[in-house]
């Protein structure tokens, strides 16, 4: 078999983790011995890299070798290369190269999506902090009530970086402290101080999806802030099957009574049963001759009567025995 080669055309720096990944993939089937790579099981040389590190050569053209050769080239930082040899080797090299490119594109796409989500989250948190700040005069760590009469502003609360404090038992301030905690990216908060403040902070934190310690809610408070259960409305197929069973049973009795031929009766009952079983949705409303509406638990008389009539029609449509008479 002729020698197959790929020769480097351009290179770039390779991430250490990416390089280690390629080398690990190659090591699953091959062992490196200097510039040579041999099969792990047979110890037969599979491919080699030149002393100058610019050409990888092999006597084989199969897919496994082509994949390993391409991964070795990628681990060296080769971004483009020239392949030579037979068509089978060239196609396998092209396929392996495309697989690596597709992997890079998927990783890049995933990384970009993750960065976009992080950016959107950061924007949301910054906007939340900005809206809170708009309601106060901010002086370093202090958030002061806005004053319109020229008096010295009164401190509403203070941001200590890792904690937020206030001397007020005020629902609006408690809510704003929780909003700032959310803007900081906190997922858990510990509340302390006056019971009314802890209760207000707990309520706001739960509304914003934060876990809270430092306050024990009452059963009533827990019930008001528990996660909603899934409410479901679904079709009562069992009730419909029960009705169908009643209709089938009564109709079968009517057919057996009116149709003397067993084979004809069997065919008619099968047709009627299929009509009942294929019915979708609730059965028609049933009224008695006095105009009273029957409940869902009562026998659907009108439906049975209608099937009785259909049974008679089907019986009349049955082919009659042929006769010749003089």
LOZAGU-362452 format. One record per residue (C-alpha): residue number from 1; residue in one letter; x, y, z. Coordinates in nm, 4 decimals, m for minus. Layout:
<rs>
R	NUM	a	X	Y	Z
...
</rs>
This chain:
<rs>
R	1	x	0.0000	0.0000	0.0000
R	2	x	0.1303	0.3487	m0.0852
R	3	x	0.2220	0.5938	0.1891
R	4	x	m0.0439	0.8358	0.3068
R	5	x	0.0606	1.1724	0.4524
R	6	x	m0.0703	1.5019	0.5803
R	7	x	0.1624	1.8038	0.5862
R	8	x	0.1086	2.1158	0.7948
R	9	x	0.0142	2.4382	0.6173
R	10	x	m0.0666	2.6692	0.9082
R	11	x	m0.0694	2.6496	1.2885
R	12	x	m0.2124	2.8182	1.5969
R	13	x	m0.1783	2.7886	1.9723
R	14	x	m0.3667	2.4993	2.1294
R	15	x	m0.5402	2.5059	2.4664
R	16	x	m0.3768	2.2621	2.7097
R	17	x	m0.7066	2.0931	2.7910
R	18	x	m0.7920	2.0534	2.4239
R	19	x	m0.4473	1.9110	2.3520
R	20	x	m0.4805	1.6649	2.6407
R	21	x	m0.8199	1.5572	2.5064
R	22	x	m0.6774	1.4738	2.1630
R	23	x	m0.3846	1.2875	2.3150
R	24	x	m0.6188	1.0868	2.5377
R	25	x	m0.8310	0.9878	2.2371
R	26	x	m0.5215	0.8693	2.0485
R	27	x	m0.3933	0.6796	2.3534
R	28	x	m0.7090	0.4657	2.3601
R	29	x	m0.5832	0.2656	2.0614
R	30	x	m0.2208	0.3628	2.0069
R	31	x	0.1030	0.3866	2.2049
R	32	x	0.3588	0.6581	2.1327
R	33	x	0.7195	0.5539	2.0974
R	34	x	0.9245	0.8587	2.0085
R	35	x	0.7978	0.9763	1.6699
R	36	x	0.6131	0.6506	1.6104
R	37	x	0.2645	0.5427	1.7158
R	38	x	0.1973	0.1693	1.7314
R	39	x	m0.1236	m0.0274	1.7792
R	40	x	m0.1795	m0.1010	2.1480
R	41	x	m0.2726	m0.4642	2.0874
R	42	x	m0.0359	m0.5715	1.8091
R	43	x	0.2547	m0.3290	1.8646
R	44	x	0.2614	m0.2784	1.4855
R	45	x	0.3493	0.0714	1.3665
R	46	x	0.0375	0.2636	1.2697
R	47	x	0.1693	0.6130	1.1839
R	48	x	0.4583	0.8464	1.2602
R	49	x	0.5477	1.2133	1.2641
R	50	x	0.8594	1.3503	1.0967
R	51	x	1.1540	1.4828	1.2983
R	52	x	1.0700	1.8402	1.1994
R	53	x	0.7107	1.7872	1.3169
R	54	x	0.5605	1.8970	0.9855
R	55	x	0.4453	1.5706	0.8283
R	56	x	0.2462	1.2730	0.9593
R	57	x	0.2688	0.9556	0.7515
R	58	x	0.1099	0.6104	0.7535
R	59	x	0.0858	0.3013	0.5357
R	60	x	m0.2843	0.2633	0.6143
R	61	x	m0.5916	0.4419	0.4834
R	62	x	m0.8645	0.3192	0.7188
R	63	x	m1.0956	0.5459	0.9189
R	64	x	m0.9368	0.4821	1.2604
R	65	x	m0.5900	0.5765	1.1358
R	66	x	m0.7194	0.8863	0.9536
R	67	x	m0.9034	0.9994	1.2695
R	68	x	m0.5939	0.9491	1.4870
R	69	x	m0.3711	1.1306	1.2367
R	70	x	m0.6075	1.4291	1.2263
R	71	x	m0.6271	1.4413	1.6079
R	72	x	m0.2468	1.4313	1.6303
R	73	x	m0.2303	1.7212	1.3853
R	74	x	m0.4919	1.9138	1.5880
R	75	x	m0.2966	1.8504	1.9092
R	76	x	0.0058	2.0107	1.7423
R	77	x	m0.1960	2.3206	1.6580
R	78	x	m0.2268	2.2513	1.2872
R	79	x	m0.5209	2.4488	1.1506
R	80	x	m0.4790	2.3600	0.7821
R	81	x	m0.2870	2.0816	0.6130
R	82	x	m0.2388	1.9076	0.2819
R	83	x	m0.3251	1.5404	0.2497
R	84	x	m0.1726	1.3071	m0.0041
R	85	x	m0.2308	0.9405	m0.0816
R	86	x	m0.5266	0.7459	m0.2161
R	87	x	m0.8836	0.8708	m0.2367
R	88	x	m1.0024	0.6513	0.0506
R	89	x	m0.7484	0.8044	0.2899
R	90	x	m0.8288	1.1561	0.1694
R	91	x	m1.2031	1.1063	0.2289
R	92	x	m1.1424	0.9634	0.5770
R	93	x	m0.9152	1.2563	0.6656
R	94	x	m1.1778	1.5007	0.5383
R	95	x	m1.4479	1.3274	0.7441
R	96	x	m1.2339	1.3354	1.0600
R	97	x	m1.1458	1.7021	1.0025
R	98	x	m1.5135	1.7949	0.9620
R	99	x	m1.5965	1.6127	1.2859
R	100	x	m1.3415	1.8237	1.4745
R	101	x	m1.4702	2.1448	1.3149
R	102	x	m1.8279	2.0527	1.4052
R	103	x	m1.7212	1.9846	1.7641
R	104	x	m1.5532	2.3256	1.7835
R	105	x	m1.8607	2.4984	1.6414
R	106	x	m2.0886	2.3251	1.8925
R	107	x	m1.8595	2.4177	2.1810
R	108	x	m1.8425	2.7755	2.0582
R	109	x	m2.2200	2.7896	2.0194
R	110	x	m2.2671	2.6521	2.3706
R	111	x	m2.0138	2.8962	2.5107
R	112	x	m2.1793	3.1895	2.3345
R	113	x	m2.5228	3.0838	2.4612
R	114	x	m2.3867	3.0600	2.8156
R	115	x	m2.2232	3.4020	2.7854
R	116	x	m2.5475	3.5503	2.6526
R	117	x	m2.7466	3.4088	2.9452
R	118	x	m2.4900	3.5413	3.1930
R	119	x	m2.4963	3.8808	3.0231
R	120	x	m2.8768	3.8956	3.0320
R	121	x	m2.8780	3.7963	3.3992
R	122	x	m2.6180	4.0623	3.4826
R	123	x	m2.8199	4.3235	3.2934
R	124	x	m3.1360	4.2231	3.4824
R	125	x	m2.9614	4.2467	3.8188
R	126	x	m2.8025	4.5833	3.7355
R	127	x	m3.1427	4.7168	3.6292
R	128	x	m3.2964	4.5931	3.9543
R	129	x	m3.0272	4.7717	4.1584
R	130	x	m3.0738	5.0882	3.9518
R	131	x	m3.4495	5.0944	4.0135
R	132	x	m3.3981	5.0598	4.3888
R	133	x	m3.1348	5.3361	4.3893
R	134	x	m3.3671	5.5750	4.2040
R	135	x	m3.5893	5.6008	4.5117
R	136	x	m3.3080	5.7243	4.7371
R	137	x	m3.0168	5.9611	4.7583
R	138	x	m2.7125	5.7342	4.7573
R	139	x	m2.4092	5.8465	4.9572
R	140	x	m2.1485	5.5737	4.9375
R	141	x	m2.2854	5.2854	5.1426
R	142	x	m2.5804	5.4884	5.2674
R	143	x	m2.9215	5.5033	5.1029
R	144	x	m3.0974	5.8193	5.2260
R	145	x	m3.4641	5.9141	5.2029
R	146	x	m3.5042	6.1939	4.9497
R	147	x	m3.5761	6.5301	5.1116
R	148	x	m3.7768	6.8018	4.9418
R	149	x	m3.7789	7.0607	5.2206
R	150	x	m3.4073	7.1221	5.2533
R	151	x	m3.3684	6.9205	5.5711
R	152	x	m3.0863	6.6780	5.6219
R	153	x	m3.1732	6.3449	5.4557
R	154	x	m3.2528	6.0562	5.6883
R	155	x	m3.0776	5.7236	5.6351
R	156	x	m3.3088	5.4499	5.5074
R	157	x	m3.0624	5.1631	5.4993
R	158	x	m2.6964	5.0846	5.4462
R	159	x	m2.5110	4.8490	5.2125
R	160	x	m2.2127	4.6892	5.3865
R	161	x	m2.1219	4.4718	5.0895
R	162	x	m2.1896	4.1370	5.2499
R	163	x	m2.4923	4.2571	5.4441
R	164	x	m2.7674	4.5194	5.4360
R	165	x	m2.9010	4.6950	5.7471
R	166	x	m3.1779	4.9361	5.8382
R	167	x	m3.3159	5.0895	6.1607
R	168	x	m3.6705	5.0855	6.0157
R	169	x	m3.9446	4.8234	6.0364
R	170	x	m4.0835	4.9321	5.7016
R	171	x	m4.2326	4.7006	5.4388
R	172	x	m4.1013	4.9039	5.1429
R	173	x	m3.7485	4.9091	5.2847
R	174	x	m3.7621	4.5368	5.3589
R	175	x	m3.8700	4.4753	4.9990
R	176	x	m3.5909	4.6952	4.8626
R	177	x	m3.3287	4.5193	5.0729
R	178	x	m3.4395	4.1859	4.9266
R	179	x	m3.4288	4.3350	4.5762
R	180	x	m3.0720	4.4533	4.6369
R	181	x	m2.9830	4.1071	4.7678
R	182	x	m3.1239	3.9613	4.4458
R	183	x	m2.9273	4.2166	4.2421
R	184	x	m2.6117	4.1027	4.4210
R	185	x	m2.6822	3.7477	4.3098
R	186	x	m2.7586	3.6130	4.6575
R	187	x	m2.9703	3.2971	4.6554
R	188	x	m2.9881	3.2593	5.0357
R	189	x	m3.0394	3.5304	5.2968
R	190	x	m3.0375	3.5365	5.6760
R	191	x	m3.2660	3.7899	5.8421
R	192	x	m3.2319	3.9263	6.1947
R	193	x	m3.3816	4.2039	6.4045
R	194	x	m3.7400	4.2894	6.4878
R	195	x	m3.9934	4.0139	6.4233
R	196	x	m4.2084	4.2315	6.1979
R	197	x	m3.9046	4.3182	5.9835
R	198	x	m3.8012	3.9533	5.9613
R	199	x	m4.1533	3.8572	5.8598
R	200	x	m4.1669	4.1246	5.5877
R	201	x	m3.8221	4.0299	5.4593
R	202	x	m3.9136	3.6606	5.4616
R	203	x	m4.2292	3.7281	5.2605
R	204	x	m4.0459	3.9345	4.9981
R	205	x	m3.7590	3.6861	4.9772
R	206	x	m3.9955	3.3955	4.9187
R	207	x	m4.1730	3.5957	4.6484
R	208	x	m3.8363	3.6433	4.4766
R	209	x	m3.7297	3.2794	4.5039
R	210	x	m3.4686	3.3268	4.7774
R	211	x	m3.4177	3.0809	5.0611
R	212	x	m3.4506	3.2413	5.4045
R	213	x	m3.3228	3.1614	5.7524
R	214	x	m3.3804	3.3629	6.0685
R	215	x	m3.7578	3.3620	6.0585
R	216	x	m4.0035	3.0811	6.1289
R	217	x	m4.3244	3.1420	5.9333
R	218	x	m4.6644	3.0463	6.0666
R	219	x	m4.8595	2.7643	5.8958
R	220	x	m5.0867	3.0285	5.7446
R	221	x	m4.7910	3.2184	5.5999
R	222	x	m4.6456	2.8976	5.4586
R	223	x	m4.9746	2.8071	5.2941
R	224	x	m4.9914	3.1491	5.1292
R	225	x	m4.6402	3.1199	4.9869
R	226	x	m4.6138	2.7523	4.9021
R	227	x	m4.5508	2.6524	4.5433
R	228	x	m4.8752	2.6073	4.3481
R	229	x	m4.9708	2.2539	4.2602
R	230	x	m5.0602	2.1547	3.9072
R	231	x	m5.4345	2.1779	3.8566
R	232	x	m5.5673	1.9394	3.5950
R	233	x	m5.8907	1.9015	3.4026
R	234	x	m5.9027	1.5839	3.1963
R	235	x	m6.1476	1.3682	3.0107
R	236	x	m6.3200	1.0995	3.2218
R	237	x	m6.2606	0.8102	2.9847
R	238	x	m6.3695	0.5549	3.2442
R	239	x	m6.7174	0.7082	3.2670
R	240	x	m6.7444	0.7004	2.8891
R	241	x	m6.6352	0.3363	2.8809
R	242	x	m6.8957	0.2535	3.1463
R	243	x	m7.1699	0.4117	2.9368
R	244	x	m7.0477	0.2309	2.6260
R	245	x	m7.0533	m0.0991	2.8136
R	246	x	m7.4168	m0.0434	2.9142
R	247	x	m7.5190	0.0446	2.5587
R	248	x	m7.3324	m0.2539	2.4142
R	249	x	m7.4920	m0.4940	2.6627
R	250	x	m7.8478	m0.3698	2.6130
R	251	x	m7.8087	m0.3445	2.2349
R	252	x	m7.6710	m0.6995	2.2200
R	253	x	m7.9751	m0.8227	2.4104
R	254	x	m8.2088	m0.6444	2.1692
R	255	x	m8.0266	m0.7850	1.8652
R	256	x	m8.0334	m1.1395	2.0067
R	257	x	m8.4066	m1.1085	2.0676
R	258	x	m8.4953	m0.9667	1.7265
R	259	x	m8.2459	m1.1401	1.4943
R	260	x	m8.2860	m1.5162	1.4761
R	261	x	m7.9858	m1.5886	1.2535
R	262	x	m7.6763	m1.6136	1.4835
R	263	x	m7.4273	m1.5074	1.2156
R	264	x	m7.6305	m1.2026	1.1173
R	265	x	m7.6769	m1.1091	1.4820
R	266	x	m7.3015	m1.1380	1.5419
R	267	x	m7.2182	m0.9086	1.2484
R	268	x	m7.4754	m0.6496	1.3539
R	269	x	m7.3490	m0.6469	1.7134
R	270	x	m6.9911	m0.5982	1.5920
R	271	x	m7.0914	m0.2985	1.3790
R	272	x	m7.2880	m0.1406	1.6638
R	273	x	m7.0046	m0.2036	1.9120
R	274	x	m6.7546	m0.0321	1.6822
R	275	x	m6.9852	0.2687	1.6553
R	276	x	m7.0137	0.2968	2.0322
R	277	x	m6.6433	0.2400	2.1059
R	278	x	m6.5251	0.4893	1.8433
R	279	x	m6.7475	0.7634	1.9812
R	280	x	m6.5465	1.0664	2.0983
R	281	x	m6.6577	1.3072	2.3668
R	282	x	m6.9616	1.2869	2.5912
R	283	x	m7.2637	1.0884	2.4765
R	284	x	m7.5698	1.2922	2.3734
R	285	x	m7.7918	1.4368	2.6418
R	286	x	m8.0760	1.2001	2.7222
R	287	x	m8.4307	1.3055	2.8076
R	288	x	m8.7273	1.0941	2.9064
R	289	x	m9.0625	1.1176	2.7342
R	290	x	m9.1694	1.3507	3.0168
R	291	x	m8.8852	1.5888	2.9268
R	292	x	m8.6697	1.5050	3.2276
R	293	x	m8.2932	1.4964	3.1744
R	294	x	m8.1326	1.1724	3.2874
R	295	x	m7.8168	1.1905	3.4985
R	296	x	m7.4829	1.0544	3.3776
R	297	x	m7.5290	0.7520	3.6023
R	298	x	m7.8584	0.6509	3.4383
R	299	x	m7.8927	0.4264	3.1347
R	300	x	m7.8697	0.6308	2.8132
R	301	x	m8.2079	0.5212	2.6795
R	302	x	m8.2142	0.7378	2.3684
R	303	x	m7.8754	0.6055	2.2561
R	304	x	m7.9884	0.2468	2.3107
R	305	x	m8.3107	0.3088	2.1201
R	306	x	m8.1194	0.4593	1.8328
R	307	x	m7.8914	0.1563	1.8189
R	308	x	m8.1985	m0.0650	1.8248
R	309	x	m8.3237	0.1157	1.5142
R	310	x	m7.9823	0.0862	1.3470
R	311	x	m7.9746	m0.2844	1.4268
R	312	x	m8.3086	m0.3273	1.2537
R	313	x	m8.1849	m0.1336	0.9494
R	314	x	m7.8701	m0.3470	0.9315
R	315	x	m8.0800	m0.6623	0.9565
R	316	x	m8.2976	m0.5480	0.6686
R	317	x	m7.9832	m0.4883	0.4628
R	318	x	m7.8592	m0.8453	0.5139
R	319	x	m7.8578	m1.0428	0.1832
R	320	x	m8.1579	m1.2748	0.1536
R	321	x	m8.1281	m1.6402	0.0617
R	322	x	m8.1495	m1.6930	m0.3157
R	323	x	m8.4443	m1.8956	m0.4422
R	324	x	m8.5489	m2.0426	m0.7710
R	325	x	m8.9100	m2.1354	m0.8015
R	326	x	m9.1232	m2.2592	m1.0755
</rs>
